Amino acid sequence: MGEPERQVVESDPDPLVTARRWRNDDRGVAIATVIATWGSSPRPVGSQLVLDEKGRFVGSVSGGCIEGAVIAEGIEAIGDGRSRVLEFGVSNEQAWEVGLTCGGRVQVYVEPVED
C-alpha cells in the first residue's frame, strides 16, 4: 500500500458532518477524538479529526505534532474495522525534539465509522 495523501481538504467546519457526507460518498472513514490530556496539550478533550482511507482529513487533535501518526492509525482502523486508543507524550526535555512543544501527554480514541 502506498503512502497516504495526507492533505487537509476544505469541508464543513463540523467534522461529524464531514464524516457523514464522506460515508454517504462510500469512502472509508475514521474519527479520532482527544479523550484525555495530562499537563499541557495543544488541543482540549473532545477535539476531533475525521479522515478517509486515502489520508485526507479535516479537524485537529494536536495542532499538527502527532497528527501524522493518528492519520496512519486511522487508515489502519478503516482497514481492520477495529477501534484503538493511542497515547502520545514526552518529557519537557524531549518535547522540542519531536515537535510537541507543549510537553504533556495526549490520549486519542480512533474509531472507524460504520453505516
Contacts in CASP RR format, 6 or more apart in sequence:
PFRMAT RR
TARGET T0000
AUTHOR 0000-0000-0000
METHOD contacts of the structure
MODEL  1
MGEPERQVVESDPDPLVTARRWRNDDRGVAIATVIATWGSSPRPVGSQLV
LDEKGRFVGSVSGGCIEGAVIAEGIEAIGDGRSRVLEFGVSNEQAWEVGL
TCGGRVQVYVEPVED
4 54 0 8 1.000
4 55 0 8 1.000
4 71 0 8 1.000
4 72 0 8 1.000
4 75 0 8 1.000
5 54 0 8 1.000
5 55 0 8 1.000
5 56 0 8 1.000
6 55 0 8 1.000
6 56 0 8 1.000
6 57 0 8 1.000
6 68 0 8 1.000
6 71 0 8 1.000
7 55 0 8 1.000
7 56 0 8 1.000
7 57 0 8 1.000
8 56 0 8 1.000
8 57 0 8 1.000
8 58 0 8 1.000
9 56 0 8 1.000
9 57 0 8 1.000
9 58 0 8 1.000
11 18 0 8 1.000
11 21 0 8 1.000
11 58 0 8 1.000
12 18 0 8 1.000
12 21 0 8 1.000
12 58 0 8 1.000
15 31 0 8 1.000
15 48 0 8 1.000
15 49 0 8 1.000
15 50 0 8 1.000
15 58 0 8 1.000
15 59 0 8 1.000
16 31 0 8 1.000
16 48 0 8 1.000
16 50 0 8 1.000
18 50 0 8 1.000
18 58 0 8 1.000
19 29 0 8 1.000
19 31 0 8 1.000
19 50 0 8 1.000
19 113 0 8 1.000
22 28 0 8 1.000
22 29 0 8 1.000
22 50 0 8 1.000
22 52 0 8 1.000
23 29 0 8 1.000
23 113 0 8 1.000
23 115 0 8 1.000
27 52 0 8 1.000
27 53 0 8 1.000
28 52 0 8 1.000
28 53 0 8 1.000
28 78 0 8 1.000
28 112 0 8 1.000
28 113 0 8 1.000
29 50 0 8 1.000
29 51 0 8 1.000
29 52 0 8 1.000
29 53 0 8 1.000
29 78 0 8 1.000
29 112 0 8 1.000
29 113 0 8 1.000
30 50 0 8 1.000
30 51 0 8 1.000
30 74 0 8 1.000
30 75 0 8 1.000
30 77 0 8 1.000
30 78 0 8 1.000
30 110 0 8 1.000
30 111 0 8 1.000
30 112 0 8 1.000
30 113 0 8 1.000
31 48 0 8 1.000
31 49 0 8 1.000
31 50 0 8 1.000
31 110 0 8 1.000
31 111 0 8 1.000
31 113 0 8 1.000
32 48 0 8 1.000
32 49 0 8 1.000
32 50 0 8 1.000
32 51 0 8 1.000
32 61 0 8 1.000
32 70 0 8 1.000
32 73 0 8 1.000
32 74 0 8 1.000
32 108 0 8 1.000
32 109 0 8 1.000
32 110 0 8 1.000
33 46 0 8 1.000
33 47 0 8 1.000
33 48 0 8 1.000
33 61 0 8 1.000
33 108 0 8 1.000
33 109 0 8 1.000
33 111 0 8 1.000
34 41 0 8 1.000
34 43 0 8 1.000
34 44 0 8 1.000
34 45 0 8 1.000
34 46 0 8 1.000
34 47 0 8 1.000
34 48 0 8 1.000
34 61 0 8 1.000
34 106 0 8 1.000
34 107 0 8 1.000
34 108 0 8 1.000
35 45 0 8 1.000
35 46 0 8 1.000
35 85 0 8 1.000
35 107 0 8 1.000
35 108 0 8 1.000
35 109 0 8 1.000
36 45 0 8 1.000
36 106 0 8 1.000
36 107 0 8 1.000
37 44 0 8 1.000
37 45 0 8 1.000
37 104 0 8 1.000
37 105 0 8 1.000
37 106 0 8 1.000
37 107 0 8 1.000
38 104 0 8 1.000
38 105 0 8 1.000
39 102 0 8 1.000
39 103 0 8 1.000
39 104 0 8 1.000
39 105 0 8 1.000
40 102 0 8 1.000
40 103 0 8 1.000
40 104 0 8 1.000
41 102 0 8 1.000
41 104 0 8 1.000
41 105 0 8 1.000
41 106 0 8 1.000
42 62 0 8 1.000
42 63 0 8 1.000
42 64 0 8 1.000
42 65 0 8 1.000
42 100 0 8 1.000
42 102 0 8 1.000
42 106 0 8 1.000
43 60 0 8 1.000
43 61 0 8 1.000
43 62 0 8 1.000
43 63 0 8 1.000
43 106 0 8 1.000
47 59 0 8 1.000
47 60 0 8 1.000
47 61 0 8 1.000
48 59 0 8 1.000
48 61 0 8 1.000
49 57 0 8 1.000
49 58 0 8 1.000
49 59 0 8 1.000
49 60 0 8 1.000
49 61 0 8 1.000
49 67 0 8 1.000
49 70 0 8 1.000
49 71 0 8 1.000
50 57 0 8 1.000
50 58 0 8 1.000
50 59 0 8 1.000
51 57 0 8 1.000
51 71 0 8 1.000
51 74 0 8 1.000
51 75 0 8 1.000
52 78 0 8 1.000
53 75 0 8 1.000
53 78 0 8 1.000
53 79 0 8 1.000
55 71 0 8 1.000
55 75 0 8 1.000
57 67 0 8 1.000
57 71 0 8 1.000
60 67 0 8 1.000
61 67 0 8 1.000
61 70 0 8 1.000
61 106 0 8 1.000
61 108 0 8 1.000
62 70 0 8 1.000
62 88 0 8 1.000
62 100 0 8 1.000
62 106 0 8 1.000
65 98 0 8 1.000
65 99 0 8 1.000
65 100 0 8 1.000
65 101 0 8 1.000
66 88 0 8 1.000
66 100 0 8 1.000
66 106 0 8 1.000
66 108 0 8 1.000
69 86 0 8 1.000
69 88 0 8 1.000
70 86 0 8 1.000
70 108 0 8 1.000
70 110 0 8 1.000
73 84 0 8 1.000
73 86 0 8 1.000
73 110 0 8 1.000
74 110 0 8 1.000
74 112 0 8 1.000
76 84 0 8 1.000
77 83 0 8 1.000
77 84 0 8 1.000
77 110 0 8 1.000
77 111 0 8 1.000
77 112 0 8 1.000
78 112 0 8 1.000
79 112 0 8 1.000
81 112 0 8 1.000
82 112 0 8 1.000
83 109 0 8 1.000
83 110 0 8 1.000
83 111 0 8 1.000
83 112 0 8 1.000
84 109 0 8 1.000
84 110 0 8 1.000
85 107 0 8 1.000
85 108 0 8 1.000
85 109 0 8 1.000
85 110 0 8 1.000
86 107 0 8 1.000
86 108 0 8 1.000
86 109 0 8 1.000
86 110 0 8 1.000
87 105 0 8 1.000
87 106 0 8 1.000
87 107 0 8 1.000
87 108 0 8 1.000
88 100 0 8 1.000
88 105 0 8 1.000
88 106 0 8 1.000
88 107 0 8 1.000
88 108 0 8 1.000
89 100 0 8 1.000
89 103 0 8 1.000
89 104 0 8 1.000
89 105 0 8 1.000
89 106 0 8 1.000
90 97 0 8 1.000
90 98 0 8 1.000
90 100 0 8 1.000
90 103 0 8 1.000
90 104 0 8 1.000
91 103 0 8 1.000
92 103 0 8 1.000
92 104 0 8 1.000
95 101 0 8 1.000
95 102 0 8 1.000
95 103 0 8 1.000
95 104 0 8 1.000
END
